[in-house]
């Protein structure tokens, strides 16, 4: 991104603060200014696309614990802009919805709500998109085990007929770790004992 544009963006929106990034301009935005910023990015700054929306869980020992991340793209500038927004509450994380500004945010926000338990205030239809409504967990939170948690299916009559249940995923080769060297994006996570295929049975 043009450095002059990046400097001007931070000057025009004084509530923004720069954030370290290895690829594109990245900024922190307070939750109270998020909708205002999104509207300005769309209407005045030429970022007509919201291409991705996700979140980070920094762990129960950190505060703020949850951060939502937004990736905008400008066709004119041919560049991305990443906006990070910390959730003020660790126990009941919540940020404003951008669905009214960028319709593409609708399902992205539902997925983040489902997987992280972050509420998007003002969302037109905030309900789970992957798990069933009564599912008690948020699978992308740090405390959720890699193997999953055995959970009864929501419809007992279906489970009775199919004899199906939600069972923990096999921990083949787990626990998994990121590569010690190089970029994580260029390598799959590996198991500590490297027993991906279970050719050699793990000792308990």
C-alpha positions as CSV (number, residue, x, y, z in Angstrom):
1,X,0.0,0.0,0.0
2,X,1.1,3.5,-0.8
3,X,2.8,5.0,2.4
4,X,1.2,8.3,1.8
5,X,-2.2,6.8,1.8
6,X,-1.5,4.8,4.9
7,X,-0.3,8.0,6.7
8,X,-3.4,9.9,5.5
9,X,-5.8,7.2,6.6
10,X,-4.4,7.4,10.2
11,X,-4.6,11.2,10.1
12,X,-8.2,11.2,8.8
13,X,-9.4,8.8,11.4
14,X,-7.7,9.7,14.6
15,X,-9.2,6.8,16.5
16,X,-7.2,4.4,14.5
17,X,-3.8,3.1,15.7
18,X,-1.2,1.2,13.6
19,X,-0.8,-2.5,14.2
20,X,2.2,-4.6,13.2
21,X,1.7,-6.6,10.0
22,X,3.9,-8.4,7.6
23,X,1.7,-8.1,4.5
24,X,-0.8,-5.2,4.4
25,X,-1.7,-2.1,6.3
26,X,-3.2,-3.1,9.6
27,X,-4.9,-0.9,12.2
28,X,-6.7,-1.2,15.5
29,X,-10.2,0.4,15.7
30,X,-12.2,0.9,18.9
31,X,-15.6,-0.9,18.9
32,X,-17.4,2.4,19.2
33,X,-16.0,3.6,15.9
34,X,-16.2,0.4,13.9
35,X,-19.4,1.1,12.0
36,X,-18.3,4.6,11.3
37,X,-15.0,3.4,9.9
38,X,-16.6,0.7,7.8
39,X,-19.0,3.2,6.2
40,X,-16.1,5.6,5.5
41,X,-14.0,2.8,4.0
42,X,-16.9,1.9,1.7
43,X,-18.1,5.4,0.7
44,X,-14.9,7.6,0.8
45,X,-11.8,5.4,0.8
46,X,-12.6,3.1,-2.0
47,X,-12.7,-0.2,-0.1
48,X,-15.8,-1.7,-1.7
49,X,-15.3,-5.2,-0.7
50,X,-15.3,-6.9,2.7
51,X,-13.5,-10.2,1.8
52,X,-13.1,-11.8,5.1
53,X,-14.1,-11.5,8.8
54,X,-12.8,-13.7,11.5
55,X,-11.6,-13.6,15.1
56,X,-8.8,-14.5,17.4
57,X,-9.0,-16.0,20.9
58,X,-5.8,-15.0,22.7
59,X,-6.6,-17.4,25.6
60,X,-8.3,-17.1,29.0
61,X,-5.2,-15.6,30.6
62,X,-5.2,-12.6,28.3
63,X,-7.2,-9.4,28.3
64,X,-8.6,-8.4,26.0
65,X,-9.2,-12.1,25.1
66,X,-11.1,-11.8,21.8
67,X,-10.3,-9.7,18.7
68,X,-12.3,-9.5,15.6
69,X,-10.5,-9.1,12.3
70,X,-11.8,-7.6,9.1
71,X,-10.1,-7.7,5.7
72,X,-11.2,-5.0,3.2
73,X,-10.1,-4.8,-0.4
74,X,-9.9,-1.8,-2.8
75,X,-10.2,-2.5,-6.5
76,X,-8.8,0.9,-7.3
77,X,-5.8,0.7,-5.0
78,X,-5.4,-3.0,-5.5
79,X,-4.6,-3.5,-1.9
80,X,-6.0,-5.0,1.3
81,X,-6.6,-3.3,4.6
82,X,-6.8,-5.3,7.9
83,X,-8.8,-3.8,10.8
84,X,-8.6,-5.4,14.3
85,X,-11.2,-4.7,16.9
86,X,-10.8,-5.8,20.5
87,X,-13.9,-7.0,22.3
88,X,-14.3,-5.0,25.5
89,X,-15.7,-7.9,27.5
90,X,-13.9,-11.2,28.0
91,X,-16.9,-13.0,29.5
92,X,-19.6,-11.7,27.0
93,X,-17.6,-10.6,23.9
94,X,-19.6,-8.3,21.6
95,X,-18.9,-5.9,18.7
96,X,-21.2,-4.0,16.3
97,X,-22.4,-5.8,13.2
98,X,-21.3,-4.6,9.8
99,X,-24.0,-6.4,7.9
100,X,-25.9,-3.2,7.2
101,X,-22.7,-1.6,5.7
102,X,-21.3,-4.7,4.0
103,X,-23.9,-7.4,3.3
104,X,-21.0,-9.9,3.0
105,X,-20.5,-9.6,6.8
106,X,-23.8,-11.4,7.5
107,X,-22.7,-15.1,7.3
108,X,-19.2,-14.3,8.4
109,X,-20.5,-12.8,11.6
110,X,-22.8,-15.8,12.1
111,X,-19.8,-18.2,11.8
112,X,-17.7,-16.2,14.3
113,X,-20.7,-16.1,16.6
114,X,-21.0,-19.9,16.3
115,X,-17.3,-20.8,16.6
116,X,-16.1,-18.1,19.0
117,X,-19.3,-17.0,20.9
118,X,-18.8,-13.4,19.9
119,X,-22.1,-11.5,19.6
120,X,-22.6,-9.0,16.8
121,X,-25.1,-6.3,18.0
122,X,-27.5,-5.2,15.3
123,X,-27.1,-8.3,13.2
124,X,-30.4,-9.1,11.3
125,X,-30.4,-12.8,12.1
126,X,-27.7,-13.8,14.5
127,X,-27.9,-17.6,14.9
128,X,-25.6,-20.5,14.6
129,X,-24.6,-21.4,11.0
130,X,-22.6,-24.7,11.5
131,X,-23.7,-26.2,14.9
132,X,-27.2,-26.6,16.0
133,X,-28.8,-23.9,18.2
134,X,-28.6,-25.7,21.5
135,X,-24.9,-26.8,21.0
136,X,-23.3,-25.7,24.3
137,X,-19.7,-25.0,23.0
138,X,-17.7,-22.7,20.7
139,X,-15.2,-25.0,18.9
140,X,-12.6,-22.4,18.0
141,X,-12.2,-21.1,21.6
142,X,-8.8,-22.0,23.1
143,X,-10.3,-24.1,25.9
144,X,-12.1,-26.4,23.4
145,X,-10.1,-29.6,23.1
146,X,-8.6,-30.6,19.7
147,X,-10.4,-34.0,20.1
148,X,-13.8,-32.4,20.5
149,X,-16.3,-33.1,23.2
150,X,-18.8,-35.9,23.0
151,X,-22.2,-34.4,22.8
152,X,-25.7,-35.9,22.4
153,X,-27.4,-35.1,19.1
154,X,-30.3,-32.6,19.3
155,X,-32.9,-35.1,18.1
156,X,-33.2,-38.2,20.2
157,X,-35.5,-39.9,17.7
158,X,-33.0,-39.5,14.9
159,X,-30.2,-40.8,17.1
160,X,-32.3,-43.8,18.1
161,X,-33.0,-44.8,14.5
162,X,-29.5,-44.1,13.1
163,X,-27.6,-45.1,16.2
164,X,-25.5,-42.1,15.6
165,X,-23.9,-39.8,18.1
166,X,-21.5,-36.9,18.2
167,X,-18.2,-38.4,19.3
168,X,-14.7,-36.9,20.0
169,X,-12.5,-36.8,16.9
170,X,-9.6,-39.2,17.0
171,X,-6.4,-37.6,18.2
172,X,-4.2,-39.3,15.5
173,X,-0.7,-38.2,16.3
174,X,-1.8,-35.4,18.6
175,X,-1.3,-33.0,20.2
176,X,-0.6,-30.9,17.1
177,X,2.0,-28.2,16.9
178,X,3.1,-25.6,14.4
179,X,6.4,-26.0,12.6
180,X,9.4,-24.7,14.7
181,X,11.0,-22.9,11.7
182,X,9.7,-21.1,8.6
183,X,6.3,-19.7,7.9
184,X,3.3,-21.5,9.3
185,X,1.4,-20.8,6.0
186,X,3.9,-22.9,4.1
187,X,3.6,-26.1,6.3
188,X,0.9,-28.2,7.8
189,X,0.9,-28.6,11.6
190,X,2.6,-31.7,12.6
191,X,2.1,-34.1,15.5
192,X,4.7,-34.2,18.2
193,X,5.3,-37.9,17.6
194,X,4.9,-37.6,13.8
195,X,2.6,-40.6,13.8
196,X,0.2,-39.3,11.1
197,X,-0.8,-42.6,9.7
198,X,-0.7,-44.6,12.9
199,X,1.6,-47.1,11.3
200,X,3.3,-47.4,14.6
201,X,0.8,-47.6,17.5
202,X,1.4,-44.9,20.1
203,X,2.3,-46.0,23.6
204,X,-0.1,-44.7,26.3
